[in-house]
């Protein structure tokens, strides 16, 4: 298994998630496939609970039983939201989104073109774009993904492979982050375009994160933090 294989980051066997990686060599290659993947799987219907004062785009959103959209939230499609998930007041879902079971999308959180797998949380003031987030991931308040370079140029991915940093072309000028299963990210972190974080990592609060954080790492960019593996 290579460091960039989807299986190195995500273990979900749910076809809604796993099927997007079929034939994908580099995990980030799945991100531009999200819109077409949703179109193949979506069954638009509002079967969850929508509080008065929330707005959900009918005919373009699949809201499964057991899910809930609180008042003040906006959900634009295409979007698939699985059962047990809570969309809190003030959340803004901008479309091309798959949200798994038992997730939380919190107040003042804005998302577009992402996959959020089962049991993961974007609890408050998160801005997450063109990214894939694994199972049981938690992002602290005000964690955001930057997905566009200031010069608008192609985003490259840098991976640490056997102690050597290798640079990969993506062909994309919008690319947020890959965050592997079970990773925990402390509040007020900024993930730079093309950030790749493995499984089971801990990222300390207020860190500026870029490049490749290998699975099992403890990482922080403030002087009091250490990088451990």
TORSE-222567 format. One record per atom (N, C-alpha, C, O): residue in three letters; x, y, z. Coordinates in steps of 0.2 Angstrom, whole numbers, padded with zeros to 4 digits, always signed. Example, Ala and Ser with C-alpha at 12.3 -4.5 7.8 and 13.67 -1.06 7.14 Angstrom:
Ala+0066-0028+0039/Ala+0062-0022+0039/Ala+0066-0016+0039/Ala+0071-0017+0042/Ser+0064-0011+0035/Ser+0068-0005+0036/Ser+0064+0000+0039/Ser+0067+0006+0040/
***
This chain:
Unk+0004-0006+0000/Unk+0000+0000+0000/Unk+0004+0006+0000/Unk+0009+0007+0004/Unk+0003+0011-0005/Unk+0007+0017-0005/Unk+0004+0022+0000/Unk-0001+0022+0002/Unk+0009+0027+0001/Unk+0007+0032+0006/Unk+0001+0037+0003/Unk-0002+0040+0007/Unk-0001+0037-0003/Unk-0006+0041-0006/Unk-0012+0037-0008/Unk-0017+0040-0010/Unk-0012+0030-0006/Unk-0018+0026-0008/Unk-0024+0028-0003/Unk-0023+0030+0003/Unk-0030+0028-0006/Unk-0036+0030-0002/Unk-0036+0025+0005/Unk-0038+0028+0010/Unk-0034+0019+0004/Unk-0035+0014+0009/Unk-0030+0016+0015/Unk-0031+0014+0021/Unk-0025+0020+0014/Unk-0020+0022+0019/Unk-0024+0028+0024/Unk-0021+0029+0029/Unk-0029+0030+0021/Unk-0033+0036+0025/Unk-0039+0034+0028/Unk-0042+0036+0033/Unk-0043+0029+0024/Unk-0050+0028+0025/Unk-0051+0020+0025/Unk-0049+0017+0020/Unk-0055+0018+0030/Unk-0056+0011+0031/Unk-0064+0009+0030/Unk-0066+0004+0030/Unk-0068+0014+0029/Unk-0075+0013+0028/Unk-0077+0009+0022/Unk-0074+0009+0017/Unk-0081+0004+0024/Unk-0083-0001+0018/Unk-0090+0001+0016/Unk-0093-0002+0012/Unk-0093+0007+0018/Unk-0100+0009+0016/Unk-0099+0011+0008/Unk-0095+0015+0007/Unk-0103+0008+0004/Unk-0102+0010-0003/Unk-0103+0017-0005/Unk-0100+0019-0010/Unk-0106+0021-0001/Unk-0107+0028-0002/Unk-0101+0031-0002/Unk-0100+0036-0006/Unk-0096+0029+0002/Unk-0089+0032+0002/Unk-0084+0028-0002/Unk-0081+0031-0006/Unk-0084+0022-0001/Unk-0079+0018-0003/Unk-0079+0017-0011/Unk-0074+0017-0014/Unk-0085+0018-0014/Unk-0085+0017-0021/Unk-0082+0023-0025/Unk-0080+0023-0031/Unk-0082+0029-0022/Unk-0079+0035-0025/Unk-0071+0034-0026/Unk-0068+0037-0031/Unk-0068+0029-0023/Unk-0061+0028-0023/Unk-0059+0022-0028/Unk-0053+0021-0029/Unk-0064+0019-0031/Unk-0063+0014-0036/Unk-0059+0016-0042/Unk-0061+0021-0045/Unk-0053+0013-0043/Unk-0049+0016-0049/Unk-0045+0022-0047/Unk-0042+0024-0052/Unk-0046+0024-0041/Unk-0042+0031-0039/Unk-0035+0029-0037/Unk-0035+0025-0032/Unk-0030+0031-0040/Unk-0023+0030-0037/Unk-0021+0034-0032/Unk-0018+0032-0026/Unk-0022+0041-0032/Unk-0020+0046-0027/Unk-0026+0048-0024/Unk-0031+0050-0027/Unk-0026+0048-0017/Unk-0033+0049-0013/Unk-0036+0056-0015/Unk-0042+0057-0015/Unk-0032+0061-0017/Unk-0034+0068-0018/Unk-0038+0068-0025/Unk-0042+0072-0027/Unk-0037+0063-0029/Unk-0040+0062-0036/Unk-0047+0061-0035/Unk-0051+0063-0040/Unk-0050+0059-0029/Unk-0057+0058-0028/Unk-0061+0065-0027/Unk-0067+0065-0028/Unk-0057+0070-0025/Unk-0061+0076-0024/Unk-0065+0079-0030/Unk-0071+0081-0029/Unk-0062+0080-0036/Unk-0066+0082-0041/Unk-0071+0078-0044/Unk-0076+0079-0048/Unk-0071+0071-0041/Unk-0077+0066-0043/Unk-0083+0067-0039/Unk-0088+0064-0040/Unk-0082+0071-0033/Unk-0088+0072-0028/Unk-0095+0073-0032/Unk-0099+0070-0031/Unk-0095+0079-0036/Unk-0101+0080-0039/Unk-0105+0075-0043/Unk-0111+0073-0042/Unk-0101+0072-0047/Unk-0104+0066-0051/Unk-0105+0060-0047/Unk-0110+0057-0048/Unk-0101+0059-0042/Unk-0103+0053-0037/Unk-0110+0055-0034/Unk-0113+0050-0033/Unk-0111+0061-0031/Unk-0117+0062-0028/Unk-0123+0061-0033/Unk-0128+0058-0031/Unk-0122+0063-0039/Unk-0127+0063-0044/Unk-0129+0055-0045/Unk-0135+0054-0047/Unk-0124+0051-0045/Unk-0126+0044-0046/Unk-0129+0041-0040/Unk-0133+0036-0041/Unk-0129+0043-0034/Unk-0131+0040-0028/Unk-0137+0044-0025/Unk-0141+0041-0020/Unk-0138+0050-0026/Unk-0143+0054-0023/Unk-0150+0051-0024/Unk-0152+0050-0030/Unk-0155+0051-0019/Unk-0162+0050-0020/Unk-0165+0055-0016/Unk-0167+0055-0010/Unk-0167+0061-0020/Unk-0169+0067-0016/Unk-0176+0066-0013/Unk-0181+0064-0016/Unk-0176+0067-0006/Unk-0182+0067-0002/Unk-0180+0069+0005/Unk-0175+0068+0007/Unk-0185+0073+0008/Unk-0184+0076+0014/Unk-0188+0071+0019/Unk-0194+0071+0021/Unk-0184+0066+0022/Unk-0187+0061+0027/Unk-0184+0062+0034/Unk-0187+0059+0038/Unk-0180+0067+0035/Unk-0178+0069+0041/Unk-0182+0075+0044/Unk-0187+0076+0041/Unk-0180+0077+0050/Unk-0184+0083+0053/Unk-0181+0089+0051/Unk-0175+0091+0053/Unk-0185+0094+0049/Unk-0183+0101+0047/Unk-0187+0106+0052/Unk-0193+0106+0051/Unk-0183+0109+0056/Unk-0187+0114+0060/Unk-0189+0120+0056/Unk-0187+0122+0051/Unk-0195+0123+0059/Unk-0197+0129+0056/Unk-0192+0134+0056/Unk-0189+0135+0061/Unk-0191+0138+0051/Unk-0186+0143+0050/Unk-0179+0140+0047/Unk-0175+0144+0046/Unk-0179+0134+0046/Unk-0173+0131+0042/Unk-0175+0131+0034/Unk-0181+0131+0033/Unk-0170+0131+0030/Unk-0172+0130+0023/Unk-0168+0125+0020/Unk-0162+0125+0020/Unk-0171+0120+0017/Unk-0168+0114+0013/Unk-0171+0114+0006/Unk-0177+0115+0005/Unk-0166+0114+0001/Unk-0168+0114-0006/Unk-0172+0108-0008/Unk-0168+0103-0009/Unk-0178+0108-0009/Unk-0182+0102-0011/Unk-0180+0100-0018/Unk-0179+0104-0022/Unk-0180+0093-0019/Unk-0179+0091-0025/Unk-0172+0090-0027/Unk-0170+0087-0032/Unk-0167+0092-0022/Unk-0160+0092-0023/Unk-0156+0090-0017/Unk-0150+0090-0017/Unk-0160+0088-0012/Unk-0157+0086-0006/Unk-0160+0079-0003/Unk-0166+0078-0003/Unk-0156+0074-0001/Unk-0158+0068+0002/Unk-0156+0069+0009/Unk-0151+0069+0012/Unk-0162+0069+0013/Unk-0161+0070+0020/Unk-0164+0064+0023/Unk-0170+0063+0024/Unk-0160+0059+0026/Unk-0162+0053+0028/Unk-0166+0053+0035/Unk-0165+0058+0039/Unk-0170+0048+0036/Unk-0173+0047+0043/Unk-0168+0048+0049/Unk-0163+0045+0048/Unk-0170+0051+0054/Unk-0166+0052+0060/Unk-0162+0058+0060/Unk-0158+0059+0064/Unk-0161+0061+0054/Unk-0157+0067+0053/Unk-0161+0073+0055/Unk-0168+0073+0055/Unk-0158+0079+0057/Unk-0162+0085+0059/Unk-0158+0091+0057/Unk-0152+0092+0057/Unk-0162+0096+0054/Unk-0160+0102+0052/Unk-0163+0108+0057/Unk-0169+0108+0057/Unk-0159+0111+0061/Unk-0161+0116+0065/Unk-0163+0123+0062/Unk-0161+0124+0056/Unk-0167+0126+0065/Unk-0169+0133+0062/Unk-0163+0137+0061/Unk-0159+0137+0065/Unk-0164+0141+0056/Unk-0158+0146+0054/Unk-0153+0142+0049/Unk-0148+0146+0047/Unk-0153+0136+0048/Unk-0148+0132+0044/Unk-0151+0133+0037/Unk-0157+0133+0035/Unk-0146+0133+0032/Unk-0147+0133+0025/Unk-0144+0127+0022/Unk-0138+0126+0023/Unk-0148+0123+0018/Unk-0145+0117+0015/Unk-0147+0117+0008/Unk-0152+0116+0006/Unk-0142+0118+0004/Unk-0142+0118-0004/Unk-0140+0112-0006/Unk-0135+0109-0004/Unk-0143+0110-0012/Unk-0140+0103-0015/Unk-0136+0105-0021/Unk-0134+0110-0023/Unk-0133+0099-0024/Unk-0135+0092-0022/Unk-0132+0090-0015/Unk-0126+0092-0014/Unk-0135+0087-0011/Unk-0132+0085-0004/Unk-0136+0079-0002/Unk-0142+0078-0003/Unk-0132+0074+0001/Unk-0134+0068+0004/Unk-0132+0069+0012/Unk-0127+0069+0013/Unk-0137+0068+0016/Unk-0136+0069+0023/Unk-0139+0063+0026/Unk-0145+0062+0026/Unk-0135+0058+0029/Unk-0137+0052+0032/Unk-0141+0053+0039/Unk-0140+0058+0042/Unk-0144+0047+0041/Unk-0147+0047+0047/Unk-0143+0048+0053/Unk-0137+0046+0054/Unk-0146+0051+0058/Unk-0143+0053+0065/Unk-0138+0059+0065/Unk-0135+0061+0070/Unk-0138+0062+0059/Unk-0134+0068+0058/Unk-0138+0075+0060/Unk-0144+0075+0059/Unk-0134+0079+0063/Unk-0137+0085+0066/Unk-0134+0091+0062/Unk-0128+0092+0062/Unk-0138+0095+0059/Unk-0136+0102+0056/Unk-0139+0107+0060/Unk-0145+0108+0060/Unk-0134+0111+0064/Unk-0136+0115+0069/Unk-0138+0122+0066/Unk-0136+0124+0060/Unk-0141+0126+0070/Unk-0143+0133+0068/Unk-0137+0137+0065/Unk-0132+0137+0068/Unk-0138+0140+0060/Unk-0133+0145+0057/Unk-0128+0141+0052/Unk-0124+0144+0049/Unk-0129+0134+0051/Unk-0125+0131+0047/Unk-0127+0133+0039/Unk-0133+0134+0038/Unk-0122+0133+0035/Unk-0123+0134+0028/Unk-0120+0129+0024/Unk-0114+0128+0023/Unk-0124+0124+0021/Unk-0122+0119+0016/Unk-0123+0121+0009/Unk-0128+0123+0007/Unk-0117+0122+0005/Unk-0118+0125-0001/Unk-0118+0120-0007/Unk-0118+0123-0013/Unk-0119+0114-0006/Unk-0120+0109-0011/Unk-0114+0105-0012/Unk-0108+0106-0010/Unk-0115+0099-0016/Unk-0110+0094-0018/Unk-0107+0092-0012/Unk-0101+0091-0011/Unk-0111+0090-0007/Unk-0109+0087+0000/Unk-0112+0080+0001/Unk-0118+0079+0000/Unk-0108+0076+0004/Unk-0110+0070+0007/Unk-0109+0070+0014/Unk-0103+0070+0016/Unk-0114+0069+0019/Unk-0112+0069+0026/Unk-0115+0062+0028/Unk-0121+0060+0027/Unk-0111+0058+0032/Unk-0112+0052+0034/Unk-0117+0052+0040/Unk-0120+0057+0042/Unk-0117+0046+0043/Unk-0122+0045+0049/Unk-0119+0048+0055/Unk-0112+0048+0056/Unk-0123+0051+0059/Unk-0121+0053+0066/Unk-0116+0058+0066/Unk-0111+0058+0070/Unk-0116+0063+0061/Unk-0111+0068+0061/Unk-0114+0075+0064/Unk-0120+0075+0065/Unk-0110+0080+0065/Unk-0113+0086+0067/Unk-0110+0091+0062/Unk-0103+0092+0061/Unk-0114+0096+0060/Unk-0112+0102+0056/Unk-0114+0108+0060/Unk-0120+0109+0060/Unk-0110+0112+0063/Unk-0112+0116+0068/Unk-0113+0123+0066/Unk-0113+0125+0060/Unk-0115+0128+0071/Unk-0116+0135+0070/Unk-0111+0138+0066/Unk-0105+0137+0068/Unk-0113+0142+0062/Unk-0108+0146+0058/Unk-0103+0142+0054/Unk-0097+0145+0052/Unk-0104+0136+0053/Unk-0100+0132+0048/Unk-0103+0132+0041/Unk-0108+0132+0040/Unk-0098+0133+0037/Unk-0099+0133+0029/Unk-0095+0128+0026/Unk-0089+0127+0027/Unk-0099+0124+0022/Unk-0096+0118+0018/Unk-0098+0118+0011/Unk-0104+0119+0009/Unk-0093+0116+0007/Unk-0095+0115+0000/Unk-0090+0109-0003/Unk-0084+0110-0002/Unk-0093+0105-0007/Unk-0089+0100-0011/Unk-0085+0096-0006/Unk-0078+0096-0006/Unk-0088+0093-0001/Unk-0084+0089+0004/Unk-0088+0082+0005/Unk-0094+0081+0004/Unk-0084+0077+0007/Unk-0086+0071+0010/Unk-0085+0071+0017/Unk-0079+0072+0019/Unk-0090+0070+0022/Unk-0089+0070+0029/Unk-0091+0063+0031/Unk-0097+0062+0031/Unk-0087+0058+0033/Unk-0089+0051+0034/Unk-0092+0051+0041/Unk-0092+0055+0045/Unk-0094+0045+0043/Unk-0098+0043+0049/Unk-0095+0046+0055/Unk-0089+0045+0056/Unk-0099+0049+0060/Unk-0097+0050+0066/Unk-0092+0056+0067/Unk-0089+0057+0072/Unk-0091+0060+0062/Unk-0087+0066+0062/Unk-0090+0072+0063/Unk-0096+0073+0062/Unk-0087+0077+0066/Unk-0090+0083+0068/Unk-0086+0089+0066/Unk-0080+0090+0066/Unk-0090+0094+0063/Unk-0088+0101+0062/Unk-0092+0105+0066/Unk-0097+0108+0064/Unk-0090+0106+0072/Unk-0095+0108+0077/Unk-0097+0116+0077/Unk-0102+0118+0079/Unk-0092+0120+0076/Unk-0094+0127+0076/Unk-0088+0131+0072/Unk-0082+0131+0073/Unk-0091+0136+0068/Unk-0086+0141+0065/Unk-0081+0138+0061/Unk-0075+0140+0061/Unk-0083+0132+0057/Unk-0078+0129+0052/Unk-0080+0131+0045/Unk-0085+0131+0043/Unk-0075+0132+0041/Unk-0075+0133+0034/Unk-0071+0128+0030/Unk-0065+0128+0030/Unk-0075+0123+0027/Unk-0072+0117+0025/Unk-0074+0116+0017/Unk-0080+0116+0016/Unk-0069+0116+0013/Unk-0071+0116+0006/Unk-0066+0111+0002/Unk-0061+0110+0004/Unk-0069+0108-0003/Unk-0065+0103-0007/Unk-0061+0099-0003/Unk-0055+0099-0004/Unk-0064+0095+0001/Unk-0060+0091+0006/Unk-0063+0084+0007/Unk-0069+0083+0005/Unk-0060+0079+0009/Unk-0063+0073+0011/Unk-0060+0071+0018/Unk-0054+0071+0020/Unk-0065+0070+0023/Unk-0064+0069+0030/Unk-0066+0062+0032/Unk-0072+0060+0030/Unk-0062+0058+0035/Unk-0064+0051+0037/Unk-0069+0050+0043/Unk-0072+0055+0045/Unk-0069+0044+0045/Unk-0073+0042+0051/Unk-0071+0045+0057/Unk-0065+0045+0059/Unk-0075+0047+0062/Unk-0074+0049+0069/Unk-0068+0054+0069/Unk-0063+0054+0073/Unk-0069+0059+0065/Unk-0064+0065+0065/Unk-0067+0071+0068/Unk-0073+0072+0067/Unk-0064+0074+0072/Unk-0067+0080+0076/Unk-0062+0086+0074/Unk-0056+0086+0075/Unk-0065+0091+0072/Unk-0062+0098+0071/Unk-0064+0103+0076/Unk-0070+0104+0076/Unk-0059+0106+0079/Unk-0061+0111+0084/Unk-0064+0117+0081/Unk-0064+0118+0075/Unk-0066+0121+0085/Unk-0069+0128+0083/Unk-0064+0132+0079/Unk-0058+0132+0081/Unk-0067+0135+0074/Unk-0063+0139+0069/Unk-0057+0136+0066/Unk-0052+0139+0064/Unk-0058+0129+0065/Unk-0053+0126+0060/Unk-0056+0126+0053/Unk-0062+0125+0052/Unk-0051+0128+0048/Unk-0053+0130+0042/Unk-0048+0126+0037/Unk-0043+0125+0038/Unk-0051+0125+0031/Unk-0046+0123+0025/Unk-0046+0128+0020/Unk-0051+0130+0017/Unk-0040+0131+0019/Unk-0039+0135+0013/Unk-0039+0130+0007/Unk-0035+0125+0007/Unk-0042+0132+0001/Unk-0042+0128-0005/Unk-0040+0131-0011/Unk-0041+0128-0017/Unk-0037+0137-0011/Unk-0035+0141-0017/Unk-0029+0145-0015/Unk-0028+0148-0010/Unk-0024+0144-0020/Unk-0018+0148-0019/Unk-0019+0155-0021/Unk-0023+0157-0025/Unk-0015+0160-0017/Unk-0016+0167-0019/Unk-0015+0169-0026/Unk-0018+0173-0029/Unk-0010+0165-0029/Unk-0009+0166-0036/Unk-0013+0162-0041/Unk-0012+0163-0047/Unk-0018+0158-0038/Unk-0022+0154-0043/Unk-0019+0149-0046/Unk-0022+0146-0050/Unk-0013+0147-0045/Unk-0009+0142-0048/Unk-0011+0135-0046/Unk-0015+0134-0041/Unk-0009+0130-0050/Unk-0010+0123-0048/Unk-0008+0121-0041/Unk-0002+0124-0039/Unk-0011+0117-0037/Unk-0009+0115-0031/Unk-0006+0109-0031/Unk-0008+0104-0034/Unk+0000+0108-0028/Unk+0004+0102-0028/Unk+0003+0099-0021/Unk+0002+0103-0016/Unk+0004+0093-0021/Unk+0004+0089-0014/Unk+0011+0086-0013/Unk+0014+0084-0017/Unk+0013+0087-0007/Unk+0020+0085-0005/Unk+0019+0079+0000/Unk+0016+0080+0006/Unk+0022+0074-0001/Unk+0021+0068+0003/Unk+0028+0066+0006/Unk+0033+0066+0002/Unk+0028+0064+0012/Unk+0035+0061+0015/Unk+0034+0053+0014/Unk+0030+0050+0017/Unk+0038+0051+0009/Unk+0038+0044+0007/Unk+0045+0041+0009/Unk+0050+0042+0005/Unk+0046+0036+0014/Unk+0052+0033+0016/Unk+0057+0039+0017/Unk+0063+0038+0015/Unk+0055+0044+0021/Unk+0060+0049+0023/Unk+0062+0054+0017/Unk+0066+0059+0018/Unk+0059+0053+0011/Unk+0060+0058+0006/Unk+0053+0062+0004/Unk+0048+0058+0003/Unk+0054+0068+0004/Unk+0048+0072+0002/Unk+0047+0072-0006/Unk+0052+0074-0010/Unk+0041+0070-0008/Unk+0040+0069-0015/Unk+0034+0074-0017/Unk+0029+0075-0013/Unk+0035+0077-0023/Unk+0030+0082-0025/Unk+0026+0079-0030/Unk+0028+0077-0035/Unk+0019+0080-0030/Unk+0014+0077-0034/Unk+0010+0083-0037/Unk+0007+0087-0034/Unk+0009+0082-0044/Unk+0005+0087-0047/Unk-0003+0084-0046/Unk-0004+0078-0046/Unk-0007+0089-0046/Unk-0014+0087-0045/Unk-0019+0089-0051/Unk-0024+0086-0052/Unk-0016+0094-0054/Unk-0020+0097-0060/Unk-0026+0101-0057/Unk-0031+0103-0061/Unk-0026+0103-0051/Unk-0032+0106-0048/Unk-0029+0113-0045/Unk-0024+0114-0043/Unk-0034+0118-0046/Unk-0032+0124-0042/Unk-0037+0126-0036/Unk-0037+0131-0033/Unk-0041+0121-0035/Unk-0045+0121-0029/Unk-0045+0114-0026/Unk-0047+0109-0028/Unk-0041+0114-0020/Unk-0040+0108-0016/Unk-0039+0109-0009/Unk-0034+0113-0007/Unk-0043+0107-0005/Unk-0043+0108+0002/Unk-0038+0103+0006/Unk-0032+0104+0006/Unk-0041+0098+0009/Unk-0037+0094+0013/Unk-0040+0087+0013/Unk-0046+0086+0012/Unk-0036+0082+0014/Unk-0038+0075+0016/Unk-0036+0074+0023/Unk-0030+0075+0025/Unk-0041+0071+0027/Unk-0040+0070+0034/Unk-0042+0063+0035/Unk-0048+0061+0035/Unk-0038+0059+0038/Unk-0039+0052+0039/Unk-0043+0050+0045/Unk-0044+0055+0049/Unk-0045+0044+0045/Unk-0050+0042+0050/Unk-0047+0043+0057/Unk-0041+0043+0058/Unk-0051+0045+0062/Unk-0049+0046+0069/Unk-0045+0052+0071/Unk-0042+0052+0076/Unk-0043+0056+0066/Unk-0039+0062+0068/Unk-0043+0067+0072/Unk-0049+0068+0071/Unk-0039+0070+0076/Unk-0042+0076+0080/Unk-0038+0082+0079/Unk-0032+0082+0080/Unk-0042+0088+0078/Unk-0038+0094+0076/Unk-0041+0099+0081/Unk-0047+0101+0081/Unk-0036+0102+0085/Unk-0038+0107+0089/Unk-0040+0114+0086/Unk-0039+0115+0080/Unk-0043+0118+0090/Unk-0046+0124+0088/Unk-0042+0129+0084/Unk-0036+0129+0086/Unk-0044+0133+0080/Unk-0041+0139+0076/Unk-0035+0136+0072/Unk-0030+0140+0071/Unk-0035+0130+0070/Unk-0030+0128+0065/Unk-0032+0130+0058/Unk-0038+0130+0056/Unk-0027+0132+0054/Unk-0028+0133+0047/Unk-0024+0128+0043/Unk-0018+0127+0043/Unk-0028+0124+0038/Unk-0025+0119+0034/Unk-0024+0122+0027/Unk-0029+0124+0024/Unk-0018+0123+0025/Unk-0016+0126+0019/Unk-0018+0121+0013/Unk-0019+0115+0014/Unk-0019+0124+0007/Unk-0021+0120+0001/Unk-0017+0114+0000/Unk-0011+0114+0000/Unk-0020+0108-0001/Unk-0017+0102-0002/Unk-0014+0099+0004/Unk-0009+0095+0003/Unk-0016+0100+0010/Unk-0014+0097+0016/Unk-0016+0090+0016/Unk-0022+0088+0015/Unk-0012+0085+0018/Unk-0013+0078+0018/Unk-0012+0076+0025/Unk-0006+0075+0027/Unk-0017+0074+0029/Unk-0016+0071+0036/Unk-0018+0064+0036/Unk-0024+0062+0034/Unk-0014+0060+0039/Unk-0016+0053+0040/Unk-0021+0051+0045/Unk-0024+0055+0048/Unk-0021+0045+0047/Unk-0026+0042+0052/Unk-0023+0043+0059/Unk-0017+0043+0060/Unk-0028+0044+0063/Unk-0026+0044+0070/Unk-0021+0050+0072/Unk-0017+0048+0077/Unk-0021+0055+0069/Unk-0017+0061+0071/Unk-0020+0065+0076/Unk-0026+0066+0077/Unk-0015+0069+0080/Unk-0018+0074+0084/Unk-0014+0081+0082/Unk-0008+0081+0082/Unk-0018+0086+0081/Unk-0015+0092+0079/Unk-0017+0097+0084/Unk-0023+0098+0086/Unk-0012+0100+0087/Unk-0013+0105+0092/Unk-0016+0111+0090/Unk-0016+0113+0084/Unk-0020+0115+0094/Unk-0023+0121+0093/Unk-0019+0126+0090/Unk-0013+0126+0091/Unk-0022+0130+0086/Unk-0018+0136+0083/Unk-0012+0135+0079/Unk-0007+0139+0078/Unk-0012+0129+0075/Unk-0007+0127+0071/Unk-0008+0129+0064/Unk-0014+0129+0062/Unk-0003+0130+0060/Unk-0003+0131+0053/Unk-0001+0125+0050/Unk+0005+0123+0051/Unk-0005+0122+0046/Unk-0004+0115+0044/Unk-0003+0115+0036/Unk-0007+0117+0033/Unk+0002+0111+0034/Unk+0003+0111+0027/Unk+0007+0104+0025/Unk+0010+0101+0030/Unk+0007+0102+0019/Unk+0011+0096+0017/Unk+0008+0090+0020/Unk+0002+0089+0019/Unk+0012+0085+0022/Unk+0010+0079+0024/Unk+0011+0077+0031/Unk+0017+0078+0033/Unk+0006+0076+0035/Unk+0007+0074+0042/Unk+0005+0066+0042/Unk-0001+0064+0041/Unk+0010+0062+0043/Unk+0009+0055+0043/Unk+0005+0052+0048/Unk+0004+0055+0053/Unk+0002+0046+0047/Unk-0003+0043+0052/Unk+0000+0042+0059/Unk+0006+0041+0059/Unk-0004+0044+0064/Unk-0001+0043+0071/Unk+0003+0048+0073/Unk+0006+0048+0079/Unk+0003+0054+0070/Unk+0008+0059+0072/Unk+0004+0064+0077/Unk-0002+0064+0077/Unk+0008+0067+0081/Unk+0006+0073+0085/Unk+0010+0079+0083/Unk+0016+0079+0083/Unk+0006+0084+0081/Unk+0009+0089+0077/Unk+0007+0096+0080/Unk+0001+0097+0082/Unk+0011+0101+0080/Unk+0009+0108+0081/Unk+0015+0112+0079/Unk+0021+0110+0078/Unk+0013+0119+0077/Unk+0018+0123+0075/Unk+0020+0129+0079/Unk+0024+0133+0078/Unk+0017+0129+0085/Unk+0019+0134+0090/Unk+0025+0132+0094/Unk+0027+0126+0094/Unk+0029+0136+0097/Unk+0035+0134+0100/Unk+0035+0129+0105/Unk+0040+0125+0106/Unk+0029+0129+0108/Unk+0028+0124+0114/Unk+0026+0117+0112/Unk+0026+0112+0116/Unk+0025+0116+0105/Unk+0023+0110+0102/Unk+0029+0106+0099/Unk+0034+0109+0097/Unk+0028+0100+0100/Unk+0033+0095+0097/Unk+0030+0091+0091/Unk+0024+0090+0091/Unk+0034+0089+0086/Unk+0031+0084+0081/Unk+0034+0077+0083/Unk+0040+0076+0083/Unk+0029+0073+0084/Unk+0031+0066+0086/Unk+0027+0061+0082/Unk+0022+0063+0079/Unk+0030+0055+0081/Unk+0027+0050+0077/Unk+0027+0043+0081/Unk+0025+0038+0079/
***
